[in-house]
Amino acid sequence: MLYLRADVNTEFQIDWSKIERPDLNRTQVMEEYLCASCREELEKHPDSQEMVDGVDMVTGEVHRVSLVHEHLVICCSAQPDYITPTTPLSTALFRALLATWNHRLTPLELQKQLGVRRSNPEAILRLLTRGPVRESIIPVPTA
């Protein structure tokens, strides 16, 4: 793996290995970001960690994802309060990556996900590359 100096065209994604532990998995983390209607619906479901086929509407790829992640992408991320102007930027970036099935995104693409008034690519890059790793979002190493 080769890491180069990051710029606004460097791709980032969530590194689940930095979050998951024996007592916490990615589905449990994602449950935190569910909207009220999905939370209510999944409480009725016997196994919210069930794996289902999630279809990426951009690429058409099918992925095995948790029922929670599917709800988060299809419903919750479309809600107006999923990312608001008062959502901390690091949390907003994490939510944006969740909403795109954790696709590799550059600061330029992340800004588009957040809305152009929310931030700028340079500020996003600074947040993701200076100081401690935030929300387990890391640069994707080049081949």
C-alpha positions as CSV (number, residue, x, y, z in Angstrom):
1,M,0.0,0.0,0.0
2,L,1.2,3.4,-0.8
3,Y,0.0,6.6,0.8
4,L,0.5,9.9,-0.9
5,R,-0.1,13.4,0.3
6,A,-3.9,13.8,0.4
7,D,-5.6,16.5,-1.7
8,V,-9.2,17.2,-2.6
9,N,-9.1,14.3,-5.1
10,T,-8.0,11.7,-2.5
11,E,-10.7,9.1,-1.9
12,F,-11.8,8.5,1.7
13,Q,-14.1,5.9,3.3
14,I,-15.1,4.5,6.6
15,D,-12.6,2.0,8.1
16,W,-14.9,-0.4,10.0
17,S,-12.0,-2.2,11.6
18,K,-11.4,1.0,13.6
19,I,-15.0,0.9,15.0
20,E,-15.9,-2.7,15.4
21,R,-15.0,-4.6,18.6
22,P,-16.4,-7.7,20.2
23,D,-19.2,-5.8,21.8
24,L,-20.0,-3.4,18.9
25,N,-20.5,-4.1,15.2
26,R,-21.3,-1.9,12.3
27,T,-25.0,-2.6,12.4
28,Q,-25.2,-1.4,16.0
29,V,-23.3,1.8,15.0
30,M,-25.7,2.4,12.1
31,E,-28.8,2.0,14.3
32,E,-27.8,5.3,15.9
33,Y,-28.6,7.1,12.6
34,L,-32.0,5.5,11.8
35,C,-35.0,7.8,11.4
36,A,-37.9,7.4,13.8
37,S,-40.1,5.4,11.3
38,C,-37.3,2.9,10.4
39,R,-36.4,2.5,14.1
40,E,-40.0,1.7,14.8
41,E,-40.3,-0.7,11.9
42,L,-37.0,-2.5,12.7
43,E,-38.0,-2.9,16.4
44,K,-40.8,-5.1,15.2
45,H,-38.4,-7.2,13.1
46,P,-37.0,-10.2,14.9
47,D,-33.4,-9.8,13.6
48,S,-32.4,-6.3,12.5
49,Q,-28.9,-7.7,11.8
50,E,-30.3,-9.9,9.1
51,M,-28.3,-9.7,5.9
52,V,-30.2,-8.7,2.7
53,D,-29.3,-7.9,-0.9
54,G,-28.8,-4.1,-1.1
55,V,-28.8,-2.7,-4.6
56,D,-26.6,0.3,-5.3
57,M,-28.7,2.6,-7.4
58,V,-25.7,4.3,-8.9
59,T,-23.7,1.2,-10.0
60,G,-26.4,-1.4,-10.0
61,E,-24.2,-3.7,-7.9
62,V,-25.8,-5.9,-5.4
63,H,-24.1,-6.2,-1.9
64,R,-24.9,-8.2,1.1
65,V,-25.8,-5.6,3.8
66,S,-27.6,-5.5,7.1
67,L,-31.3,-4.7,7.0
68,V,-30.4,-1.6,9.1
69,H,-27.9,-0.3,6.4
70,E,-30.5,-0.9,3.7
71,H,-33.1,1.2,5.6
72,L,-30.5,3.9,6.3
73,V,-29.6,4.2,2.6
74,I,-33.1,4.0,1.2
75,C,-35.2,5.9,3.7
76,C,-33.3,7.6,6.5
77,S,-30.7,9.4,4.3
78,A,-33.5,10.9,2.3
79,Q,-35.0,12.6,5.4
80,P,-34.4,16.3,5.7
81,D,-33.0,15.9,9.3
82,Y,-30.4,13.2,8.3
83,I,-27.8,15.9,7.7
84,T,-28.7,19.4,8.9
85,P,-26.7,22.7,9.0
86,T,-26.1,22.0,12.7
87,T,-24.8,18.4,12.3
88,P,-21.1,18.4,13.2
89,L,-19.1,18.2,10.1
90,S,-17.3,15.0,11.0
91,T,-20.7,13.3,11.8
92,A,-22.1,14.7,8.5
93,L,-19.2,13.2,6.6
94,F,-19.8,9.8,8.3
95,R,-23.5,9.9,7.5
96,A,-22.8,10.9,3.9
97,L,-20.5,7.9,3.5
98,L,-23.1,5.6,5.1
99,A,-25.7,6.9,2.6
100,T,-23.6,5.9,-0.3
101,W,-22.9,2.4,0.9
102,N,-19.5,3.6,2.0
103,H,-18.3,4.2,-1.5
104,R,-14.9,5.8,-1.8
105,L,-15.5,9.6,-2.0
106,T,-13.2,12.6,-2.4
107,P,-13.7,15.8,-0.4
108,L,-15.1,17.3,-3.6
109,E,-17.8,14.5,-3.8
110,L,-18.4,14.7,0.0
111,Q,-19.1,18.4,-0.4
112,K,-21.7,17.7,-3.0
113,Q,-23.3,15.1,-0.7
114,L,-23.5,17.7,2.1
115,G,-24.6,20.6,-0.1
116,V,-22.3,23.3,-1.4
117,R,-23.2,25.8,1.4
118,R,-22.3,23.4,4.1
119,S,-18.5,23.4,3.7
120,N,-15.8,23.4,1.1
121,P,-13.5,20.6,-0.1
122,E,-10.4,22.1,1.5
123,A,-12.1,22.3,4.9
124,I,-13.3,18.7,4.6
125,L,-9.8,17.7,3.6
126,R,-8.3,19.5,6.6
127,L,-10.7,17.8,9.0
128,L,-10.0,14.4,7.6
129,T,-6.2,14.7,7.5
130,R,-5.2,16.8,10.4
131,G,-5.1,15.5,14.0
132,P,-6.8,12.3,15.1
133,V,-8.8,10.1,12.7
134,R,-12.4,11.3,13.0
135,E,-15.4,8.9,12.7
136,S,-12.9,6.3,11.4
137,I,-12.8,8.0,8.0
138,I,-9.5,7.3,6.4
139,P,-7.8,7.9,3.0
140,V,-8.0,5.0,0.7
141,P,-4.4,3.8,-0.1
142,T,-3.4,3.8,-3.7
143,A,-2.4,0.5,-5.3
